[in-house]
Amino acid sequence: MAAAGAGAVPATRYLTYRPAPGARLRLFCFHHAGGSAALYRELREELAPDIDVLPVQLPGREGRVDDVLPNRMDALVAELDEQLDTVLAAPYALYGHSMGALIAYELTRHRIGARPRAAAPELLLLGACRAPHLPNDLAESYQLPDDELADALAAIGGLSPAVLAYPKWLRAAVALTRRDLELCASYRPAAAEPLPCPVHVLSGTGDPLATAAQAAEWAAYTRAGLAAHEIPGGHFFPRESPIAFTDRLRLILADALPGAVRAAGPAAGGKRI
């Protein structure tokens, strides 16, 4: 699908599309470690035109292969805040997957704390991510040798068969993921007030890295309520169960559209925590 405003160049390299002027809600999507904005290409097509899915492209991949990823979460979030400030206008929501969930949470927290007049998101959606105070087993694996890290990533579906078949591609994928995981391993959540926006957590039914119980502990990070949803699949359920994932997002986000009749609480088909 062509970007909104065919041929238009986004105002920042962090976006792969220009925001669509007619959309009722913007959904900014943050990818997992070793991933890219391409993860959300089909989601953008499925949720248009009411919901404008805006995949966020971090440095070091695809069209940004020569850009350097900040090595600290606070530095990355500050850069995102500056680069996305003019488009993070209400109404909007954030979805982050795994590493992207931590980024989405920290960006929300940063904007609320550093920009008192900044609009909070209608919803914060977090996929495949245990609450920040829990140890991150995968992040610590950035210290493994290349072959062991590749095995660990392959075991959870983080490397495609095509990448595994080509040593050059495999080395590049492992190096990219290692940098991302090092960023995650260095992250230490600061003490902060619970967020004023509802939070939805999505968990893969077979995800060994972020179980439903571990994701439910995000309830401590919001004062507006948390709803938990389970999607068939493992850590990468958006790829493994794209229809179930898209349908659940559509249901959740329908409640955040301007003019929608809000349901009681934030559940939108999930389990209230």
Secondary structure as the mmCIF struct_conf table of DSSP 4:
data_model
#
loop_
_struct_conf.conf_type_id
_struct_conf.id
_struct_conf.beg_label_comp_id
_struct_conf.beg_label_asym_id
_struct_conf.beg_label_seq_id
_struct_conf.end_label_comp_id
_struct_conf.end_label_asym_id
_struct_conf.end_label_seq_id
HELX_LH_PP_P HELX_LH_PP_P1 ALA A 2 ALA A 3
BEND BEND1 ALA A 4 GLY A 5
TURN_TY1_P TURN_TY1_P1 ALA A 6 GLY A 7
HELX_LH_PP_P HELX_LH_PP_P2 ALA A 8 PRO A 10
BEND BEND2 ALA A 11 THR A 12
TURN_TY1_P TURN_TY1_P2 ARG A 13 TYR A 14
STRN STRN1 LEU A 15 LEU A 15
BEND BEND3 THR A 16 TYR A 17
HELX_LH_PP_P HELX_LH_PP_P3 ARG A 18 ALA A 20
TURN_TY1_P TURN_TY1_P3 PRO A 21 GLY A 22
BEND BEND4 ARG A 24 ARG A 24
STRN STRN2 LEU A 25 PHE A 30
HELX_LH_PP_P HELX_LH_PP_P4 HIS A 31 HIS A 32
TURN_TY1_P TURN_TY1_P4 ALA A 33 GLY A 34
HELX_RH_3T_P HELX_RH_3T_P1 ALA A 37 TYR A 40
HELX_RH_AL_P HELX_RH_AL_P1 ARG A 41 LEU A 47
TURN_TY1_P TURN_TY1_P5 ALA A 48 ASP A 50
STRN STRN3 ILE A 51 VAL A 56
TURN_TY1_P TURN_TY1_P6 PRO A 59 GLY A 60
BEND BEND5 ARG A 61 ARG A 61
HELX_RH_3T_P HELX_RH_3T_P2 GLU A 62 ARG A 64
TURN_TY1_P TURN_TY1_P7 VAL A 65 ASP A 66
BEND BEND6 ASP A 67 ASP A 67
HELX_LH_PP_P HELX_LH_PP_P5 VAL A 68 PRO A 70
BEND BEND7 ASN A 71 ARG A 72
HELX_RH_AL_P HELX_RH_AL_P2 MET A 73 LEU A 84
TURN_TY1_P TURN_TY1_P8 ASP A 85 VAL A 87
BEND BEND8 ALA A 90 PRO A 91
STRN STRN4 TYR A 92 HIS A 97
TURN_TY1_P TURN_TY1_P9 SER A 98 SER A 98
HELX_RH_AL_P HELX_RH_AL_P3 MET A 99 ALA A 114
TURN_TY1_P TURN_TY1_P10 PRO A 116 ARG A 117
BEND BEND9 ALA A 118 ALA A 118
HELX_LH_PP_P HELX_LH_PP_P6 ALA A 119 PRO A 121
BEND BEND10 GLU A 122 GLU A 122
STRN STRN5 LEU A 123 GLY A 127
BEND BEND11 ALA A 128 ALA A 128
TURN_TY1_P TURN_TY1_P11 PRO A 132 HIS A 133
BEND BEND12 LEU A 134 LEU A 134
TURN_TY1_P TURN_TY1_P12 ASP A 137 LEU A 138
HELX_RH_3T_P HELX_RH_3T_P3 ALA A 139 GLN A 143
BEND BEND13 LEU A 144 LEU A 144
HELX_RH_AL_P HELX_RH_AL_P4 ASP A 146 ALA A 155
TURN_TY1_P TURN_TY1_P13 ILE A 156 GLY A 157
BEND BEND14 LEU A 159 LEU A 159
HELX_RH_AL_P HELX_RH_AL_P5 PRO A 161 LEU A 164
TURN_TY1_P TURN_TY1_P14 ALA A 165 ALA A 165
HELX_RH_AL_P HELX_RH_AL_P6 PRO A 167 ALA A 185
TURN_TY1_P TURN_TY1_P15 SER A 186 SER A 186
HELX_LH_PP_P HELX_LH_PP_P7 PRO A 189 ALA A 191
HELX_LH_PP_P HELX_LH_PP_P8 GLU A 193 PRO A 194
STRN STRN6 LEU A 195 LEU A 195
BEND BEND15 PRO A 196 CYS A 197
STRN STRN7 VAL A 199 GLY A 204
TURN_TY1_P TURN_TY1_P16 THR A 205 GLY A 206
BEND BEND16 PRO A 208 ALA A 210
HELX_RH_AL_P HELX_RH_AL_P7 ALA A 212 ALA A 216
HELX_RH_3T_P HELX_RH_3T_P4 GLU A 217 TYR A 221
STRN STRN8 THR A 222 THR A 222
BEND BEND17 ARG A 223 ALA A 224
STRN STRN9 LEU A 226 ILE A 231
BEND BEND18 PRO A 232 GLY A 234
TURN_TY1_P TURN_TY1_P17 HIS A 235 PHE A 236
HELX_RH_AL_P HELX_RH_AL_P8 PHE A 237 GLU A 240
BEND BEND19 SER A 241 SER A 241
HELX_RH_AL_P HELX_RH_AL_P9 PRO A 242 ALA A 254
TURN_TY1_P TURN_TY1_P18 ASP A 255 ALA A 256
BEND BEND20 LEU A 257 LEU A 257
TURN_TY1_P TURN_TY1_P19 PRO A 258 GLY A 259
BEND BEND21 ALA A 264 PRO A 266
TURN_TY1_P TURN_TY1_P20 ALA A 268 GLY A 269
BEND BEND22 GLY A 270 GLY A 270
STRN STRN10 LYS A 271 ARG A 272
#
